[in-house]
Amino acid sequence: MGYAGKTVERYFDAWTAKDFETARSLLHDDLSFTGPIEKLDNADALMESVKGLSQIVTGADRRGVIEQGEQVCVIYDLHTVPVPTAPVAEWYTVRGGKIASVQAFFDARPFAAMFERPES
């Protein structure tokens, strides 16, 4: 596996182990994140989101990693308290040894209730 795949694997291993300092060190400050629930435009915002998610994560089983140059796809099963198993695919772009962008693909419907805001 090349440097891009190794960088993404280090990030995946760090955030799933709740090692947020290591995870953050692998992200470009101006990282962009797009997923079915939110869009973020910097690494600190992503880390806040990951920290929140980690409160309900019970595990993550990596199914595979596909690498093509600086593009890396990780497919895994995310295990959480409200959703026992949610298959996830994440598409990463690595630039200069750090992650520059992430696009996440998963069925957000089981998680939607957690993100609903009460009407005022």
C-alpha positions as CSV (number, residue, x, y, z in Angstrom):
1,M,0.0,0.0,0.0
2,G,1.3,3.5,-0.8
3,Y,1.6,6.5,1.4
4,A,-2.0,7.7,0.7
5,G,-3.5,4.4,1.8
6,K,-1.3,4.3,4.9
7,T,-2.2,7.8,5.8
8,V,-5.9,7.0,5.6
9,E,-5.5,3.8,7.5
10,R,-3.6,5.7,10.3
11,Y,-6.5,8.2,10.4
12,F,-9.2,5.4,10.5
13,D,-7.3,3.6,13.3
14,A,-6.8,6.8,15.2
15,W,-10.4,8.0,15.2
16,T,-11.9,4.6,15.9
17,A,-9.5,4.3,18.9
18,K,-10.6,7.8,20.0
19,D,-7.1,9.1,19.5
20,F,-8.3,12.4,18.3
21,E,-4.9,14.2,18.5
22,T,-3.4,11.7,16.0
23,A,-6.5,11.8,13.8
24,R,-6.4,15.6,13.6
25,S,-2.6,15.6,12.8
26,L,-3.4,13.7,9.6
27,L,-5.9,16.3,8.3
28,H,-5.3,19.5,6.3
29,D,-6.6,22.5,8.1
30,D,-8.8,23.4,5.1
31,L,-10.2,19.8,4.7
32,S,-13.6,19.5,3.1
33,F,-16.1,16.9,4.3
34,T,-19.4,15.9,2.6
35,G,-21.8,13.3,3.9
36,P,-25.5,12.6,3.8
37,I,-26.0,14.5,7.1
38,E,-23.5,17.4,7.0
39,K,-21.0,19.4,5.0
40,L,-17.9,20.8,6.7
41,D,-15.2,23.0,5.5
42,N,-12.3,22.5,8.0
43,A,-10.5,19.9,9.9
44,D,-11.5,21.2,13.4
45,A,-15.2,21.0,12.5
46,L,-14.8,17.4,11.3
47,M,-13.0,16.4,14.5
48,E,-15.8,17.9,16.6
49,S,-18.3,15.9,14.6
50,V,-16.2,12.7,14.9
51,K,-15.9,13.3,18.7
52,G,-19.7,13.5,18.9
53,L,-20.1,10.4,16.8
54,S,-17.6,8.5,18.9
55,Q,-20.0,8.8,21.9
56,I,-22.3,6.3,20.3
57,V,-19.7,4.1,18.4
58,T,-19.2,0.6,19.7
59,G,-16.8,-0.5,17.0
60,A,-15.8,-0.4,13.4
61,D,-14.8,-3.3,11.2
62,R,-12.8,-2.4,8.1
63,R,-13.9,-4.5,5.1
64,G,-11.3,-3.2,2.7
65,V,-9.2,-0.3,1.4
66,I,-8.8,0.6,-2.3
67,E,-6.1,3.0,-3.3
68,Q,-5.4,4.7,-6.6
69,G,-2.7,7.3,-6.4
70,E,-3.9,9.9,-3.9
71,Q,-7.5,8.6,-3.9
72,V,-8.4,6.1,-1.2
73,C,-11.7,4.3,-0.5
74,V,-12.4,2.7,2.8
75,I,-15.4,0.4,3.3
76,Y,-16.3,-0.6,6.8
77,D,-19.2,-1.6,9.1
78,L,-19.8,1.0,11.7
79,H,-21.4,-0.3,14.9
80,T,-23.3,2.1,17.1
81,V,-25.7,2.0,20.0
82,P,-28.7,3.1,18.0
83,V,-27.8,1.3,14.8
84,P,-26.0,-2.0,15.4
85,T,-24.4,-2.2,12.0
86,A,-24.3,0.5,9.3
87,P,-22.2,-0.1,6.2
88,V,-20.1,3.0,5.3
89,A,-17.9,3.9,2.3
90,E,-15.6,6.9,2.6
91,W,-13.7,8.4,-0.3
92,Y,-10.5,10.3,0.7
93,T,-8.2,12.6,-1.2
94,V,-4.7,12.8,0.2
95,R,-2.5,15.8,-0.6
96,G,1.1,16.2,0.7
97,G,0.8,13.4,3.2
98,K,-2.4,14.7,4.8
99,I,-6.1,14.1,4.1
100,A,-7.6,17.0,2.1
101,S,-11.1,15.8,1.6
102,V,-13.5,13.1,2.7
103,Q,-16.8,12.1,1.2
104,A,-18.9,9.6,3.2
105,F,-21.6,7.4,1.8
106,F,-24.1,5.6,4.1
107,D,-27.8,5.2,4.7
108,A,-28.5,8.1,7.0
109,R,-32.2,7.2,7.6
110,P,-31.6,5.2,10.8
111,F,-29.5,8.1,12.2
112,A,-31.9,10.9,11.2
113,A,-33.7,11.2,14.5
114,M,-30.5,12.0,16.4
115,F,-30.0,15.1,14.2
116,E,-33.5,16.5,14.2
117,R,-33.8,19.9,15.9
118,P,-36.8,20.6,18.0
119,E,-39.0,23.3,16.5
120,S,-39.2,26.4,18.6
